[in-house]
């Protein structure tokens, strides 16, 4: 989580400063004008190529924060809905290639800007605490537009993966999750950064007080791990073994705690190159995962044989269970 890389820069001056100034440093996602311009070009290119299949829309969330999103229609009647969630400091345009892959597979693909990101409103990210309710509001909005959202999957990366899991815990319309490099608990993720960057206990205290006071959320209540213990939604996890931002142990904890079908793909890669490390094969597996558990035209369907190539739990006895590296 890149914004937390700012923690080593928090000096003693912040200890005596106002909580809002500290919260601004850690809860307002960083962005660059160059990346924004690149994203705008990317959306223009996709819009030119896809025409009316790509639509921009926005809606008001539960607390009246405006959320901006892109929707990519399949060429035929949708087999279901797939929501694709970006990571911290990123924005929806970076997920268009994944959205197009799902649209080409027959799904209505939706990729929103998380609050405080891209063109969405909201001053601060809450790292999943409010974002999960923003996503409930997204499906409510689509439902009001006459779209069948009863069969929905969500794919997220990093923060988006943590949001995806927590969203599934409060929304039964989510039938499958693909989570790439999620944290298991915001608390353990922050403790990892404190240790990595040798943050003093005093600075830890000040950062947490400011974040919780100004962000109006409790760090300990942001917990995909707590959620996964209460649901049996099929979960496909992926993580880089050399992840230096969210350690792979976070996905391993989620894997061990899952009550429903779960598989974990581990690859050699870091946090920022995880998509390249996973490659097109993982995207094909993600689509197959959604085909298995979400597609309206393929139920019932047994899990594919590739599940047996990965560490897996809670599958029917008929599923191959041979584990390979």
C-alpha positions in Angstrom: 0.0 0.0 0.0 2.0 2.9 -1.4 0.6 5.7 0.7 1.9 4.0 3.8 5.4 4.4 2.4 5.0 8.0 3.6 5.1 6.8 7.2 9.0 7.0 7.4 8.7 10.6 6.5 6.5 11.5 9.4 8.6 13.5 11.7 8.3 14.8 15.2 6.7 18.0 13.9 3.6 16.0 13.1 3.4 14.9 16.7 2.5 18.4 17.7 0.5 19.2 14.5 -3.2 18.9 13.8 -4.7 15.5 13.2 -6.1 16.7 9.8 -2.7 17.5 8.5 -1.5 14.0 9.4 -4.6 12.4 8.0 -4.1 14.3 4.7 -0.7 12.7 4.4 -1.8 9.1 4.9 -5.5 9.0 3.8 -5.5 11.1 0.7 -4.1 8.8 -2.1 -1.1 10.1 -3.9 -1.4 10.8 -7.6 0.7 12.3 -10.4 -0.4 14.5 -13.3 1.6 12.4 -15.7 -0.2 9.2 -14.7 -3.6 11.0 -14.8 -2.9 12.1 -18.4 -1.8 8.5 -19.3 -5.1 7.2 -17.8 -7.1 9.7 -19.8 -5.4 8.7 -23.0 -6.0 5.0 -22.1 -9.8 5.7 -21.7 -9.9 7.6 -24.9 -8.2 4.7 -26.8 -10.6 2.2 -25.4 -13.6 4.5 -26.1 -12.5 4.9 -29.7 -12.1 1.2 -30.2 -15.1 -0.1 -28.3 -17.6 2.7 -29.1 -21.0 2.4 -27.4 -19.9 -0.8 -25.6 -18.0 1.5 -23.1 -20.1 3.8 -20.9 -19.2 6.1 -18.1 -21.7 6.6 -15.3 -21.8 7.8 -11.7 -24.0 7.3 -8.7 -24.5 8.5 -5.1 -23.3 6.1 -2.4 -24.9 5.6 1.0 -23.4 8.8 2.4 -24.0 10.8 -0.8 -20.4 10.5 -2.0 -20.4 10.5 -5.8 -18.7 7.4 -7.2 -17.6 7.4 -10.9 -17.4 4.2 -12.9 -17.0 2.7 -16.4 -19.2 -0.1 -17.7 -18.2 -2.4 -20.6 -21.0 -4.3 -22.3 -20.5 -7.8 -23.8 -21.6 -8.3 -27.4 -24.5 -10.6 -26.4 -26.8 -10.9 -23.4 -24.6 -10.8 -20.2 -23.9 -14.0 -18.5 -23.5 -12.1 -15.2 -21.8 -9.0 -13.8 -18.1 -8.7 -12.9 -16.9 -5.7 -10.9 -13.1 -5.0 -11.1 -11.5 -3.0 -8.3 -8.2 -1.2 -8.5 -5.6 -0.8 -5.8 -4.5 2.1 -3.6 -3.6 5.3 -5.5 -4.8 3.7 -8.8 -7.9 4.4 -10.8 -10.5 2.6 -12.9 -8.8 3.1 -16.3 -5.9 0.8 -15.2 -8.4 -2.1 -15.0 -9.9 -1.7 -18.5 -7.8 -4.5 -20.0 -9.2 -6.9 -17.4 -12.7 -5.5 -17.9 -12.4 -6.1 -21.6 -11.3 -9.7 -21.1 -14.4 -10.4 -19.0 -16.7 -8.6 -21.4 -15.3 -10.7 -24.2 -16.1 -13.7 -22.1 -19.7 -12.6 -22.0 -20.0 -10.6 -18.8 -21.1 -7.0 -18.1 -17.8 -5.6 -16.7 -17.9 -2.6 -14.3 -14.8 -0.8 -13.0 -15.3 2.0 -10.5 -13.0 4.6 -9.0 -12.9 3.8 -5.3 -13.7 6.8 -3.1 -11.0 9.5 -3.0 -9.5 8.0 -6.2 -9.8 9.1 -9.8 -13.0 11.0 -10.5 -14.9 9.7 -7.4 -15.6 12.0 -4.5 -14.7 11.7 -0.9 -11.8 13.3 0.9 -10.2 10.2 2.4 -9.8 6.6 1.6 -11.1 4.4 4.5 -9.1 1.4 3.2 -12.3 -0.8 2.9 -14.4 0.4 5.8 -16.8 2.5 3.7 -15.7 1.2 0.3 -17.6 -2.0 0.8 -20.8 -0.1 1.3 -20.0 2.0 -1.8 -20.0 -1.3 -3.8 -23.3 -2.4 -2.3 -24.7 0.9 -3.6 -23.2 0.2 -7.0 -25.2 -3.0 -7.4 -28.3 -1.2 -6.0 -27.8 1.4 -8.7 -27.3 -1.1 -11.5 -30.4 -3.0 -10.3 -32.4 0.2 -10.5 -31.3 0.5 -14.1 -32.9 -2.9 -14.9 -29.6 -4.9 -14.8 -29.7 -8.4 -13.3 -27.1 -8.2 -10.5 -28.1 -11.5 -8.7 -25.1 -13.2 -10.2 -22.1 -10.9 -9.6 -18.4 -11.6 -9.2 -15.7 -9.3 -8.0 -12.0 -9.2 -8.9 -9.7 -6.8 -7.0 -6.1 -6.1 -6.6 -4.4 -5.0 -3.4 -6.8 -2.6 -1.7 -9.4 -3.6 -4.2 -8.9 -7.2 -3.2 -9.4 -6.3 0.5 -12.6 -4.4 -0.4 -13.8 -7.3 -2.5 -13.7 -9.7 0.4 -15.3 -7.4 2.8 -18.0 -6.5 0.3 -18.9 -10.2 -0.1 -19.5 -10.3 3.6 -22.4 -7.9 3.5 -23.8 -8.5 0.0 -25.2 -12.0 -0.9 -25.3 -11.0 -4.5 -21.6 -11.7 -4.7 -21.2 -15.3 -5.8 -17.4 -15.4 -6.4 -14.2 -13.5 -5.5 -10.8 -13.2 -7.1 -8.4 -11.4 -4.8 -4.9 -10.5 -5.9 -2.4 -9.5 -3.1 -4.9 -8.6 -0.4 -4.1 -7.8 3.2 -5.8 -10.0 5.7 -6.2 -7.3 8.4 -5.4 -3.6 8.2 -3.9 -3.9 11.7 -1.3 -6.5 10.6 -0.5 -4.7 7.4 0.3 -1.5 9.4 2.4 -3.5 11.9 4.4 -4.8 8.9 5.1 -1.3 7.8 6.0 -0.1 11.3 8.5 -2.9 11.5 9.9 -2.5 8.0 10.5 1.2 8.3 11.3 1.3 12.0 8.5 3.6 13.0 8.6 4.5 16.6 5.7 3.7 19.0 5.1 7.5 19.4 4.7 8.0 15.7 2.5 4.9 15.4 0.2 6.3 18.1 0.0 9.7 16.4 -0.7 8.2 12.9 -3.4 5.9 14.2 -5.1 8.6 16.3 -5.2 11.0 13.3 -6.3 8.4 10.8 -9.2 7.2 13.0 -10.3 10.6 14.2 -10.3 12.3 10.8 -11.2 9.2 8.8 -14.0 8.2 11.1 -13.2 4.5 11.1 -11.6 2.0 13.4 -8.5 0.3 12.1 -9.4 -2.9 13.7 -12.7 -3.0 11.9 -11.0 -3.2 8.5 -10.5 -7.0 8.3 -11.0 -9.3 5.3 -9.9 -12.1 7.6 -12.8 -11.5 10.0 -15.1 -11.5 6.9 -13.8 -14.7 5.3 -14.5 -16.6 8.5 -18.2 -15.8 8.2 -18.9 -16.5 4.5 -18.5 -19.5 2.1 -18.2 -17.5 -1.1 -15.7 -19.2 -3.5 -12.3 -17.3 -3.2 -9.4 -17.5 -5.7 -6.3 -15.9 -4.2 -3.1 -14.9 -5.9 0.1 -13.3 -4.4 3.7 -12.7 -5.1 6.3 -14.5 -3.0 8.5 -11.4 -2.9 5.7 -8.9 -2.2 7.4 -6.1 -0.3 4.3 -4.1 0.5 1.7 -6.8 1.4 3.5 -9.9 2.5 2.3 -13.2 1.1 1.5 -14.4 4.6 -1.6 -12.2 4.4 -3.1 -14.3 1.6 -1.9 -17.5 3.3 -3.9 -16.5 6.4 -7.0 -15.9 4.3 -6.5 -19.2 2.6 -6.3 -21.1 5.9 -9.4 -19.3 7.3 -11.7 -19.6 4.3 -14.9 -21.6 4.9 -15.8 -22.0 1.2 -13.9 -23.3 -1.8 -10.5 -21.5 -1.9 -7.4 -21.8 -4.0 -4.1 -19.9 -3.8 -1.8 -19.1 -6.7 1.7 -18.1 -5.6 4.1 -16.7 -8.1 7.6 -15.1 -8.1 6.8 -11.5 -8.1 6.5 -8.3 -6.1 3.5 -6.1 -5.3 3.9 -3.7 -8.2 4.5 -6.2 -10.9 2.1 -8.9 -9.8 -0.1 -8.6 -12.9 2.9 -9.2 -15.1 4.1 -12.1 -12.9 0.7 -13.8 -13.0 0.3 -13.2 -16.8 -2.6 -14.1 -19.1 -2.9 -17.7 -17.7 -4.1 -16.4 -14.3 -6.6 -14.1 -16.1 -7.9 -17.1 -18.0 -8.2 -19.0 -14.7 -10.0 -16.0 -13.1 -12.6 -16.1 -16.0 -13.0 -19.8 -15.5 -13.5 -19.3 -11.8 -16.3 -16.9 -12.6 -17.7 -19.2 -15.3 -17.9 -21.9 -12.6 -19.6 -20.0 -9.8 -21.4 -17.0 -11.4 -22.3 -17.5 -15.1 -26.1 -17.8 -15.5 -25.8 -20.2 -18.4 -23.4 -22.7 -16.9 -24.8 -24.0 -13.6 -24.2 -26.4 -12.1 -20.5 -26.8 -13.1 -17.7 -28.7 -11.5 -14.5 -26.8 -10.7 -11.8 -27.1 -13.4 -8.9 -29.5 -13.2 -6.4 -26.7 -12.8 -7.6 -26.3 -9.2 -5.7 -29.4 -8.5 -2.4 -27.7 -9.5 -2.8 -25.2 -6.6 -3.1 -25.4 -2.9 -6.8 -25.7 -2.4 -9.4 -26.4 0.3 -13.1 -27.1 0.8 -13.8 -28.5 -2.7 -16.0 -31.5 -3.5 -14.2 -34.9 -3.3 -14.4 -35.1 -7.1 -12.1 -32.2 -7.5 -8.4 -33.1 -8.3 -6.4 -32.5 -5.1 -2.8 -33.0 -6.4 -0.7 -30.1 -5.3 2.2 -28.9 -7.4 4.5 -25.9 -7.0 
